[in-house]
Amino acid sequence: MATGISNKKLARTAGLLYLAVVGAGLFSLMYVPSQLFVTGNAAFTYQNITSYPLLLRLGIMGGVLCYIFFLFLPLVLYKLLKPVNENYAKLMVLLAVISVPMYFLNLQNLVTILSLVTGTNSRWSLSADQLPVQVMLYLQQYNNGMRMVHLFSGLWLFPFGYLVFQSGFLPKILGIFLMLGCLGYLINFAANTLIPGYANMGISSYISLPASIGEIGTCLWLLIMGAREKNEEGAS
């Protein structure tokens, strides 16, 4: 009985961390880029950032929070899923944690863009025509870096999905979606590398759908497990 209660507390903690990762990630990795960055248009991108520098600052902070939460998430999941298979649990943590320093190194590109746009370091002695081009150069470096980060963001889903599938206390269907999500990340990475213009084909969002379903579904399930623990304690 004590083990069951402990698992529910771990599940609720993991669910809250997962929710924080999802929320901060949606804001920093999806909403902010959709509002500021225009693919292939340096002038509009530069204008958007100069008009709304606070949004870029918030996006940077959102990314920092996202990956701080993500650093702790696999550690909590390890405690929860270690009894299922310790080796897979260790592999899950390793693949997840690798992406954290990679992300923070890549985030320097956005910080540099912010410095360029806000005039820090005297705009690096660049002319008005050179600034938008330089911003797009760092933005392209950031996007390329995120592809590498997402590679490991996908790889950790396979051992995680396997552990969920084998756990007996989490829905097997979520484990299947997580493992398929890993495959989707790998397909998108390979296609982006090998097929010119793949990012503009609109296929990647469908291929990454299993990962979204698996991760959001697991997040909600873990939160529900925590809520059930509270209800059971109240009933007793």
Beta strands, then each sheet from edge to edge (+ up, - down):
end
